[in-house]
Amino acid sequence: MTCTRKGTGIISQFSTKNADVWSVRYDQGNQPGSWKAYWLPYDQDFKHLVVLEDEADVMFTPTMDGCSFGFSDHGGGTFSASHGNLQTAQGRIDEAGLRQGMRMHATTLHKSQYMNVPGTDAVKVTLVGVRNGKKWRFFYQQYIDQMGAFTLLKVAQVKR
């Protein structure tokens, strides 16, 4: 399969950037099973926001191990989603600052909600959004990464 990037508008906290919309196609042409996906990136001390419409049916984030995620339904099939990272001067995750920065979203997921596994700080999540008609739903898979040995802990929907 071949992945190609198609740019679209993305609004961040500080500037406008391109959102990655990926088209995944079979090398032999546009066969059934090809699909497009939004990519909601990560940058340290930065919050990305993407408008999700009907350009793709799925959305992915990179691995999250302290970041925050939020989304809102604006009606008519238009959703927005944010992926943010903010650190204190000491280099720790600033969850209070992230909560403040994500307050525009009706639904959020923060570090304290997904990294709450006793006895380890190696917990990570990957977020996936799935569009069905005019509605988006968002799920995360929580797992432990022990130097490349992965243990899946749970898969859950991001809900209010």
KALINWO-V831898 format. One record per residue. N is the residue number from 1. RES is the residue in one small letter. PSI is psi as a letter, one per 20 degrees, with the letter a starting at -180 (none if undefined). BURIAL is + if it has 16 or more other C-alpha atoms within 10 Angstrom, else -. Layout:
BEGIN
<<N | RES | PSI | BURIAL> <N | RES | PSI | BURIAL>>
END
This chain:
BEGIN
<<1 | m | q | -> <2 | t | p | -> <3 | c | p | -> <4 | t | q | -> <5 | r | p | -> <6 | k | o | -> <7 | g | q | -> <8 | t | r | -> <9 | g | p | -> <10 | i | q | +> <11 | i | p | +> <12 | s | r | +> <13 | q | h | -> <14 | f | h | -> <15 | s | r | -> <16 | t | p | -> <17 | k | r | -> <18 | n | p | -> <19 | a | q | +> <20 | d | o | +> <21 | v | o | +> <22 | w | p | +> <23 | s | p | +> <24 | v | o | +> <25 | r | q | +> <26 | y | q | -> <27 | d | h | -> <28 | q | j | -> <29 | g | a | -> <30 | n | n | -> <31 | q | r | -> <32 | p | q | -> <33 | g | i | -> <34 | s | q | -> <35 | w | r | +> <36 | k | q | +> <37 | a | q | +> <38 | y | q | +> <39 | w | o | +> <40 | l | o | +> <41 | p | r | +> <42 | y | p | +> <43 | d | p | -> <44 | q | p | -> <45 | d | l | -> <46 | f | q | +> <47 | k | p | +> <48 | h | q | +> <49 | l | p | +> <50 | v | q | +> <51 | v | p | +> <52 | l | o | +> <53 | e | c | +> <54 | d | k | +> <55 | e | h | -> <56 | a | r | +> <57 | d | i | +> <58 | v | q | +> <59 | m | p | +> <60 | f | q | +> <61 | t | r | +> <62 | p | r | -> <63 | t | p | -> <64 | m | p | +> <65 | d | k | +> <66 | g | i | +> <67 | c | r | +> <68 | s | q | +> <69 | f | q | +> <70 | g | q | +> <71 | f | q | +> <72 | s | q | +> <73 | d | o | +> <74 | h | j | -> <75 | g | q | -> <76 | g | j | -> <77 | g | j | -> <78 | t | p | -> <79 | f | q | +> <80 | s | q | +> <81 | a | q | +> <82 | s | q | +> <83 | h | o | +> <84 | g | q | +> <85 | n | p | +> <86 | l | p | +> <87 | q | q | +> <88 | t | r | -> <89 | a | h | -> <90 | q | j | -> <91 | g | j | -> <92 | r | q | -> <93 | i | p | +> <94 | d | n | +> <95 | e | h | +> <96 | a | g | -> <97 | g | h | -> <98 | l | g | +> <99 | r | g | +> <100 | q | g | -> <101 | g | h | +> <102 | m | j | +> <103 | r | i | -> <104 | m | i | -> <105 | h | q | +> <106 | a | h | -> <107 | t | p | +> <108 | t | r | +> <109 | l | p | +> <110 | h | r | +> <111 | k | g | +> <112 | s | i | -> <113 | q | h | -> <114 | y | i | +> <115 | m | k | +> <116 | n | l | -> <117 | v | o | -> <118 | p | p | -> <119 | g | j | -> <120 | t | q | -> <121 | d | j | -> <122 | a | j | -> <123 | v | p | +> <124 | k | r | +> <125 | v | q | +> <126 | t | p | +> <127 | l | q | +> <128 | v | p | +> <129 | g | q | +> <130 | v | p | +> <131 | r | p | +> <132 | n | o | -> <133 | g | d | -> <134 | k | j | -> <135 | k | p | +> <136 | w | p | +> <137 | r | q | +> <138 | f | p | +> <139 | f | q | +> <140 | y | q | +> <141 | q | p | +> <142 | q | p | +> <143 | y | r | +> <144 | i | p | +> <145 | d | o | -> <146 | q | m | -> <147 | m | l | -> <148 | g | i | -> <149 | a | o | -> <150 | f | p | -> <151 | t | o | -> <152 | l | p | -> <153 | l | g | -> <154 | k | r | -> <155 | v | p | -> <156 | a | q | -> <157 | q | q | -> <158 | v | o | +> <159 | k | r | -> <160 | r | none | ->>
END
